[in-house]
Amino acid sequence: MNKIEKEMLEILRQGKEEYGYLGVKSEFEAEGTRVDELLRLLEITRRADLNVGLKIGGCEAIRDLHEARQFGVNYIIAPMVETPYALKKYIEAVERTYPLEECDDTNFLFNIETITAYNNLDDLITVAAQSNIKPGVVFGRVDFSASNDMGREEINTDAVQKYVCAVAQKCKDNDLKLVVGGGISHDALPSLKAIKAIRLNRFETRKIIFDAAQISESNIEKGLLAAVHFEILWLQNKQNYYQSISNEDKSRIKMLTSRWV
């Protein structure tokens, strides 16, 4: 492990001990994580004895599910599930790739991140609750707000909060897990506390997954700040890695070009 990775590891270890960190998240979807990047993240996360969350590329991303199983991912999230049919396709894809006995060791979830999905909420929850894997819900506040013609500055307003709380109540009524993400910072804490009063299992920044119980702890702001630091280090490490690849053949290209020209 290089110097940056060791610093990342220390943040995760402290986060687990003091800040309620449950895991680290990566995305094949919007973030476009490459397998070599995921492998580095897996090593750092496992050394910190934390879980790994992975957002796959779609509701029927079979290859992503196979790789998630091979890597031992703990939380799998399907993005942009807007209809009961899409959710059924996700559940069928999971059942095709995961033996039933392994499903108990993996937490499957789907994203509610558009107004279209919200408008289909009752049917989505029914499909989830009646399935064998009972996938939980991740409410993505940033994309949801955008889909409902709201700006990012409105994420922590009552206009968005009412939707999240409605989803929280449905999850509570049907005993489904709820995770909230999108714009999670100090400003989101009052909203998260109100959601937790109904149902909230976890909340997450772009890279760090928190236990919902941490919301009430006095050091929550330190934990959120450390999560930002972790993401900065992750991006710096990624940048350094690809820069080294880009530069590794420069001298040989220069030498060969001098021969050829």
C-alpha positions as CSV (number, residue, x, y, z in Angstrom):
1,M,0.0,0.0,0.0
2,N,1.3,3.5,-0.9
3,K,1.3,6.5,1.5
4,I,-2.1,7.8,0.4
5,E,-3.7,4.3,0.8
6,K,-2.3,4.0,4.3
7,E,-3.8,7.3,5.2
8,M,-7.2,6.2,3.7
9,L,-6.9,3.0,5.8
10,E,-6.4,5.0,9.0
11,I,-9.5,7.2,8.2
12,L,-11.6,4.0,7.8
13,R,-10.3,2.4,11.0
14,Q,-11.0,5.5,13.0
15,G,-14.3,5.9,11.2
16,K,-15.3,2.4,12.2
17,E,-14.3,2.9,15.8
18,E,-15.6,6.5,16.4
19,Y,-17.9,7.7,13.6
20,G,-20.2,4.8,12.8
21,Y,-18.7,3.8,9.4
22,L,-20.2,0.6,8.2
23,G,-18.7,0.4,4.7
24,V,-17.3,2.1,1.6
25,K,-19.3,2.5,-1.6
26,S,-18.3,2.3,-5.2
27,E,-20.3,2.6,-8.5
28,F,-20.1,0.8,-11.8
29,E,-22.9,3.2,-12.8
30,A,-22.4,7.0,-12.7
31,E,-19.0,6.8,-11.1
32,G,-17.8,4.4,-13.7
33,T,-15.4,2.5,-11.4
34,R,-13.0,0.2,-13.2
35,V,-12.2,-3.2,-11.9
36,D,-8.6,-2.3,-11.0
37,E,-9.9,0.7,-9.0
38,L,-12.4,-1.5,-7.2
39,L,-9.7,-4.1,-6.3
40,R,-7.7,-1.3,-4.6
41,L,-10.7,-0.1,-2.7
42,L,-11.6,-3.6,-1.7
43,E,-8.2,-4.2,-0.2
44,I,-8.2,-1.0,1.8
45,T,-11.8,-1.6,3.0
46,R,-11.3,-5.2,4.0
47,R,-8.1,-4.2,6.0
48,A,-10.3,-1.8,7.9
49,D,-12.9,-4.7,8.5
50,L,-15.7,-2.7,6.8
51,N,-18.3,-3.7,4.3
52,V,-18.3,-2.9,0.6
53,G,-21.3,-1.4,-1.3
54,L,-21.5,-1.4,-5.1
55,K,-24.0,0.3,-7.3
56,I,-24.3,-1.8,-10.4
57,G,-24.9,-0.5,-13.9
58,G,-28.6,-1.2,-14.2
59,C,-31.5,-3.4,-13.0
60,E,-30.4,-6.4,-15.1
61,A,-26.6,-6.0,-15.1
62,I,-25.8,-9.7,-14.9
63,R,-22.1,-9.3,-15.4
64,D,-21.9,-6.7,-12.6
65,L,-23.8,-9.1,-10.3
66,H,-21.4,-11.9,-11.1
67,E,-18.4,-9.7,-10.3
68,A,-20.1,-8.4,-7.1
69,R,-20.5,-12.0,-6.0
70,Q,-16.9,-12.9,-6.9
71,F,-15.6,-9.9,-4.9
72,G,-17.8,-10.6,-1.9
73,V,-19.7,-7.3,-2.0
74,N,-22.0,-6.8,1.0
75,Y,-24.5,-4.2,-0.4
76,I,-25.6,-4.2,-4.0
77,I,-27.7,-1.3,-5.3
78,A,-29.6,-1.2,-8.6
79,P,-30.0,2.3,-10.0
80,M,-32.9,4.0,-11.7
81,V,-35.6,1.4,-10.8
82,E,-38.7,3.3,-11.8
83,T,-41.3,0.6,-12.4
84,P,-42.5,-2.6,-10.9
85,Y,-41.3,-4.4,-14.0
86,A,-37.8,-3.0,-13.7
87,L,-37.7,-4.1,-10.0
88,K,-38.9,-7.6,-11.0
89,K,-36.1,-7.8,-13.6
90,Y,-33.6,-6.9,-10.9
91,I,-34.9,-9.5,-8.5
92,E,-34.9,-12.1,-11.3
93,A,-31.3,-11.2,-12.1
94,V,-30.2,-11.6,-8.5
95,E,-31.9,-15.0,-8.3
96,R,-30.1,-16.1,-11.5
97,T,-26.6,-15.1,-10.2
98,Y,-26.9,-15.7,-6.4
99,P,-27.7,-19.1,-4.8
100,L,-30.4,-18.6,-2.2
101,E,-28.2,-19.5,0.7
102,E,-25.8,-16.6,-0.3
103,C,-28.6,-14.0,-0.4
104,D,-28.6,-14.0,3.4
105,D,-25.1,-12.6,3.4
106,T,-25.8,-9.8,0.9
107,N,-28.0,-6.8,1.3
108,F,-29.8,-6.0,-2.0
109,L,-31.3,-2.6,-2.6
110,F,-32.8,-0.5,-5.4
111,N,-32.7,3.3,-6.0
112,I,-35.7,5.5,-5.8
113,E,-34.2,8.6,-7.4
114,T,-36.9,10.0,-9.7
115,I,-40.4,11.3,-9.4
116,T,-41.5,8.5,-11.8
117,A,-40.3,5.9,-9.3
118,Y,-42.1,7.8,-6.4
119,N,-45.3,7.8,-8.4
120,N,-45.0,4.0,-8.6
121,L,-44.0,3.7,-4.9
122,D,-46.9,1.5,-3.8
123,D,-46.4,-1.1,-6.5
124,L,-42.6,-1.0,-6.1
125,I,-42.9,-1.7,-2.3
126,T,-45.4,-4.5,-2.9
127,V,-43.0,-6.2,-5.4
128,A,-40.1,-5.8,-3.0
129,A,-41.9,-7.0,0.1
130,Q,-43.3,-10.1,-1.7
131,S,-40.0,-11.3,-3.1
132,N,-37.6,-13.8,-1.6
133,I,-34.7,-11.3,-1.3
134,K,-36.8,-8.4,-0.1
135,P,-34.6,-5.6,-1.5
136,G,-34.4,-2.4,0.5
137,V,-34.6,1.2,-0.8
138,V,-31.9,3.8,-1.3
139,F,-33.4,7.2,-1.7
140,G,-31.1,9.3,-3.9
141,R,-32.0,12.9,-3.0
142,V,-29.9,14.7,-5.6
143,D,-31.2,12.9,-8.7
144,F,-34.7,12.9,-7.2
145,S,-34.7,16.6,-6.8
146,A,-33.5,17.1,-10.3
147,S,-36.1,14.8,-11.7
148,N,-38.8,16.8,-9.9
149,D,-37.5,20.2,-11.3
150,M,-35.9,21.1,-8.0
151,G,-32.4,22.5,-7.6
152,R,-29.7,21.0,-5.4
153,E,-30.2,23.9,-3.0
154,E,-33.7,22.4,-2.2
155,I,-32.5,19.0,-1.1
156,N,-32.9,19.8,2.6
157,T,-36.2,21.6,2.3
158,D,-39.7,20.3,3.3
159,A,-40.5,20.0,-0.4
160,V,-38.1,17.1,-0.7
161,Q,-38.4,15.9,2.9
162,K,-42.0,15.0,2.5
163,Y,-41.2,12.5,-0.3
164,V,-38.4,10.9,1.7
165,C,-40.6,10.6,4.8
166,A,-43.4,9.0,2.7
167,V,-40.9,6.4,1.5
168,A,-39.6,5.8,5.0
169,Q,-43.1,5.1,6.2
170,K,-43.7,2.6,3.4
171,C,-40.4,0.9,4.3
172,K,-41.4,0.8,7.9
173,D,-44.8,-0.6,7.2
174,N,-43.3,-3.4,5.0
175,D,-40.2,-4.1,7.1
176,L,-37.8,-3.0,4.3
177,K,-34.4,-1.3,4.9
178,L,-34.0,2.3,4.0
179,V,-30.8,4.1,3.1
180,V,-30.6,7.8,2.3
181,G,-27.9,9.5,0.2
182,G,-27.4,12.6,-1.9
183,G,-26.0,15.8,-0.6
184,I,-25.2,14.4,2.8
185,S,-23.4,17.0,4.9
186,H,-23.9,19.0,8.1
187,D,-26.9,20.7,6.5
188,A,-28.6,17.3,6.1
189,L,-28.6,16.3,9.7
190,P,-32.0,17.7,10.8
191,S,-33.6,16.0,7.8
192,L,-31.9,12.7,8.5
193,K,-33.0,12.9,12.2
194,A,-36.6,13.4,11.1
195,I,-36.4,10.5,8.6
196,K,-34.8,8.2,11.3
197,A,-37.8,8.9,13.6
198,I,-39.8,6.9,11.0
199,R,-37.3,4.5,9.5
200,L,-33.6,4.8,8.5
201,N,-31.0,2.1,8.6
202,R,-28.1,3.8,6.9
203,F,-27.1,7.0,5.2
204,E,-24.2,7.6,2.8
205,T,-21.9,10.1,1.3
206,R,-20.4,9.5,-2.1
207,K,-17.9,7.0,-0.6
208,I,-18.8,6.3,3.0
209,I,-21.8,4.3,4.4
210,F,-22.8,5.3,7.9
211,D,-24.9,3.6,10.6
212,A,-28.1,5.7,11.0
213,A,-27.5,5.6,14.8
214,Q,-24.5,7.9,14.3
215,I,-26.8,10.8,13.5
216,S,-27.4,11.4,17.2
217,E,-23.8,11.3,18.2
218,S,-21.9,14.4,19.1
219,N,-19.0,13.6,16.7
220,I,-21.1,13.1,13.6
221,E,-19.7,16.3,12.0
222,K,-16.2,15.0,12.5
223,G,-17.2,11.8,10.8
224,L,-18.7,13.6,7.8
225,L,-15.6,15.7,7.5
226,A,-13.4,12.6,7.6
227,A,-15.6,11.1,4.9
228,V,-14.8,14.1,2.7
229,H,-11.1,13.7,3.4
230,F,-11.3,10.0,2.4
231,E,-13.0,10.9,-0.9
232,I,-10.3,13.5,-1.7
233,L,-7.6,10.9,-1.0
234,W,-9.4,8.3,-3.1
235,L,-9.5,10.7,-6.1
236,Q,-5.9,11.8,-5.6
237,N,-4.8,8.1,-5.4
238,K,-6.8,7.3,-8.5
239,Q,-5.3,10.3,-10.4
240,N,-1.7,9.3,-9.4
241,Y,-2.3,5.7,-10.5
242,Y,-3.5,6.7,-14.0
243,Q,-0.8,9.3,-14.4
244,S,1.9,6.7,-13.6
245,I,0.4,4.4,-16.3
246,S,0.3,7.3,-18.7
247,N,3.9,8.1,-18.1
248,E,5.4,4.7,-17.9
249,D,6.1,4.4,-21.7
250,K,7.0,8.0,-22.4
251,S,10.8,7.4,-22.6
252,R,10.4,4.4,-24.9
253,I,8.0,6.1,-27.2
254,K,10.4,9.0,-27.5
255,M,13.3,6.6,-28.2
256,L,11.3,4.7,-30.8
257,T,10.0,7.8,-32.5
258,S,13.6,9.1,-32.8
259,R,14.5,5.9,-34.7
260,W,11.4,6.0,-36.9
261,V,11.3,9.6,-38.0
